[in-house]
């Protein structure tokens, strides 16, 4: 039924939004949210160290990104703690054992309307920026860089602070 669900079609880029009565913020770009730089964890970080880092830095979640730049997923403080306490992971295990590999990505140029559709089903979206890189032989490739993590609270804060009513 996903192919007849307009919100799913919009979220996945198959349909441009046709909502007639959009809120004032609907077409504003994600880059206007002024997100802070994310805390990034490498895959070899242990669950113990991930918990310590997240608590020390005051984060609830962080993307797990390989040194190559590949986004592996998201780790959350609550899932890491509950996995260790339930015996599904050890403190010494790499954080990849408790990483959510199902996540949505959104670009800086995408609209807050598209973000809103994503956040109806997901707790967060990873904001990515495409960057062209060149290797030693001069060939180029596009690399996705993690620009931030956005939640419904970030969207709500932006809308309430900038309410145009």
C-alpha positions in Angstrom: 0.0 0.0 0.0 3.1 2.3 0.2 2.8 3.2 -3.5 -0.7 4.8 -2.9 0.3 6.5 0.3 1.1 10.2 -0.6 3.2 10.8 2.5 5.4 7.8 1.8 5.7 8.9 -1.9 6.7 12.4 -0.8 9.1 11.2 1.8 10.9 9.0 -0.8 11.0 11.6 -3.5 8.5 10.0 -5.9 5.9 12.7 -5.6 6.1 16.4 -5.0 3.8 17.6 -2.3 0.4 18.7 -3.5 -1.0 19.8 -0.2 -3.2 22.9 -0.8 -3.1 24.5 2.6 0.5 24.3 3.6 1.7 26.0 6.8 3.9 29.1 6.3 7.1 27.1 7.0 6.4 24.2 4.6 8.7 25.2 1.7 11.6 26.6 3.9 14.8 24.7 3.5 16.2 22.4 6.2 19.4 24.5 6.3 17.4 27.3 8.0 17.1 25.1 11.1 20.6 26.2 12.2 21.5 22.8 13.5 24.6 22.3 15.6 27.3 20.0 14.4 26.7 16.5 15.4 28.7 14.3 17.6 29.9 11.4 15.4 31.0 8.0 16.7 33.3 5.6 14.8 32.2 2.0 14.5 35.0 0.7 16.8 33.9 2.8 19.8 32.8 0.4 22.6 29.3 0.5 24.1 30.8 1.6 27.4 32.7 4.5 25.7 29.6 5.5 23.7 27.6 5.8 26.9 30.3 7.8 28.6 30.7 10.2 25.6 26.9 10.7 25.1 26.4 11.4 28.8 29.5 13.7 29.1 28.6 15.7 26.0 24.8 15.8 26.8 23.6 14.0 23.7 20.8 11.4 23.5 21.9 10.0 20.1 24.8 10.1 17.6 25.4 8.9 14.1 27.8 6.1 13.6 30.0 6.8 10.6 32.8 4.7 9.2 36.1 6.5 8.5 35.3 6.2 4.8 32.3 8.5 5.4 29.7 5.7 5.1 26.8 6.4 7.5 26.2 3.1 9.3 23.3 4.2 11.5 22.4 5.9 14.7 23.1 4.9 18.3 20.9 6.2 21.1 21.8 6.3 24.8 18.6 4.6 25.9 19.0 1.7 23.4 22.6 1.2 24.3 21.8 1.1 28.0 18.8 -1.2 27.6 20.7 -3.6 25.3 23.6 -3.9 27.8 21.2 -4.3 30.8 19.1 -6.9 29.0 22.3 -8.9 28.1 22.0 -8.4 24.4 25.2 -6.5 24.3 28.3 -6.2 26.4 30.0 -3.0 27.5 33.0 -4.1 25.6 31.1 -4.7 22.3 31.5 -2.2 19.5 28.7 0.3 19.2 27.7 -1.2 15.9 26.1 -4.0 17.9 23.4 -1.5 19.2 23.2 0.8 16.1 19.9 1.4 14.4 20.6 0.8 10.7 17.1 1.9 9.6 17.1 5.7 9.4 16.0 8.5 7.0 18.3 11.0 5.4 17.4 14.5 4.3 19.4 17.1 2.5 20.0 20.7 3.4 18.1 21.8 0.3 15.0 19.7 1.1 11.9 21.4 2.5 10.7 21.4 6.1 7.5 19.9 4.6 9.4 16.8 3.5 11.1 16.7 6.9 7.7 16.9 8.6 6.5 13.9 6.6 9.6 11.9 7.6 9.2 12.8 11.3 5.6 11.5 11.3 7.1 8.0 11.3 10.7 8.4 12.5 12.1 9.9 15.7 14.9 11.6 13.8 16.4 12.2 10.4 20.1 12.5 9.6 20.8 15.7 7.6 23.4 15.0 4.9 25.2 17.2 2.5 26.6 15.9 -0.8 30.2 16.9 -1.4 32.3 16.2 -4.5 35.6 14.7 -3.7 38.6 13.8 -6.0 41.0 11.0 -5.5 44.7 10.8 -6.6 44.1 9.9 -10.2 41.7 12.9 -10.6 38.4 11.0 -10.8 35.6 12.4 -8.7 32.8 11.0 -6.7 30.0 12.3 -4.5 30.3 11.7 -0.8 27.6 12.3 1.8 28.7 14.1 4.9 26.7 14.1 8.1 25.6 17.7 8.7 23.4 17.1 11.7 20.6 15.2 13.3 17.1 16.7 13.3 14.2 15.7 15.5 10.5 16.8 15.7 11.5 19.0 18.7 14.0 20.9 16.4 11.2 21.5 13.9 8.7 22.5 16.6 11.3 24.9 18.1 11.9 26.5 14.7 8.2 26.9 13.9 7.4 28.3 17.4 10.3 30.8 17.4 9.5 32.0 13.9 5.7 31.8 13.9 4.4 34.1 11.1 0.8 34.0 12.1 
